[in-house]
Amino acid sequence: MTIGGSDSSGGAGIQADIKTFSALGVYGTSVLTAITAQNSYGVQAVHEVPAEMVDAQIVSLMSDPGLGVDFAKTGMLYSSAVIEVVAQALTRYHIPFVLDPVMRAGSGGILLEGNASKRLIKQLLPLCRVVTPNVYEASFISGMEIKDKEDAREAALKLHAMGASAVIIKGGHLEDELATGKATDLLYDGEFEEISMPAVKRAKIIHGAGCSFSAALAAELAMDKPLRDAAFSAKKFVHEALSGSDDVSTMVVVNQGHGVRRDADRYRTLENVKEAVRILKKMDGFAKIIPEVGTNIGMAVEGAESEQDVAAVDGRIVRTREGLTAGCVEFGVSSHVARLILAMMERDKEKRCAMNVKYTSELIDACTTLGLRISSFERTKEPAAMRTMEWGVREASREFLPDVIFDLGAVGKEPMIRIFGNTAVEVVLNVRMILESLQ
């Protein structure tokens, strides 16, 4: 259950919490404490939900045996009256919770009334399972300036002494973090632990990271993970969500669905290559165009950055006495085809697939007849310091983006045709049309 304010821009608040819950596979309910009118330039207006209505929402959820709440998190509570009823309800129903002491929006705007902060410290801090302030919030609550990790440690001890069972001071804003290039969260529950990940450097304001972290932490704790494991998982979730974040006007909005879409894309990519291989094995005449080194077909995920993002056939497709054999389709098993695809994606990010076949002039003529765009490069002109696949693709796509790139080989290098497309199945269907035109 998330107890917090509505962010009309959709990047933080209960909107971010619900998206985080969904991405992590837990069912989320919400208790609205305030309505904000805000966008990427700041908070223009706040309308508080009456405290009795906040309590009514919690009572409604807890009275439904089909729902129930395993864990909660609090965000924007805004007023002393709301804090009072939330503290009473969490105590009444014995709900463990993460306290995210939201005081102001990342884009600007006060989200907690001045007098309410004392009530939050007195009533909610001693009740929470863990409190997750950022550096600004930890400074305010502890009453001390936090500049470096030593200051953060001292502040964590103070918050723990004020009643919090555990404290996680979120990193990314300390002076000594800038030199390391890492964002480090400091956890204290009687013992210190640092949780570090590479900082995601952004020129704009990052919106929704704090809400997403506390929501992810609550979700992980709801699934009975130990605190340290839950904190690491939540940190990793937010890091990946920031890596796939969306630029909106003056700010960067955390993309909670990035990991889900990434995993789905990897699955679809893997299955597409597998289907392409199944088609090839049954294709009449395909065995005749397999080169001596064998054929491979690969496909990259959207936004691929490395060879590990390209699925291909492990060991290639080769001819044997028993017929065609092909290894398993996996990610990161073919450096050759991966470099080919990554080089083409620098020119056209949609061309995520490539396949090599034997070179013959008849095949090139068939490609021409079918209207495929053809280009080539000369291996004898390859610079000594360059790798063939990267250089060859760039050389052949100087004037236009080709569908087919061939070369006539060199000493010890077999001539080759490479066919590109958006998907593996699309490339294989083009190969089928090429073979049918030859027949």
Secondary structure, 3 states (H helix, E strand, C coil): CEEEEEECCCCCHHHHHHHHHHHCCCCCCEEEEEEEEEECCEEEEEEECCHHHHHHHHHHHHCCCCCCCCCEEECCCECHHHHHHHHHHHHHCCCCEEECCCCECCCCCECECCCHHHHHHHHHCCCCCEECCCHHHHHHHHCCCCCCHHHHHHHHHHHHHCCCCCEEECCCCCHHHHCCCEEEEEEECCCEEEEEEECCCCCCEEECHHHHHHHHHHHHHHCCCCHHHHHHHHHHHHHHHHHCCEEECCEEECCCCHHHHHHHHHHHHHHHHHHHHHHHHHCCCHHHHCCCCCECEEEECCCCCCHHHEEEECCCEEEECCEEEECCEEECCCHHHHHHHHHHHCCCCCCCEEEEEECCHHHHHHHHHCCCCEEECCHHHCCCCCCHHHHHHHHHCCCCCCCEEEECCECCECCEEEEEECCHHHHHHHHHHHHHHHC
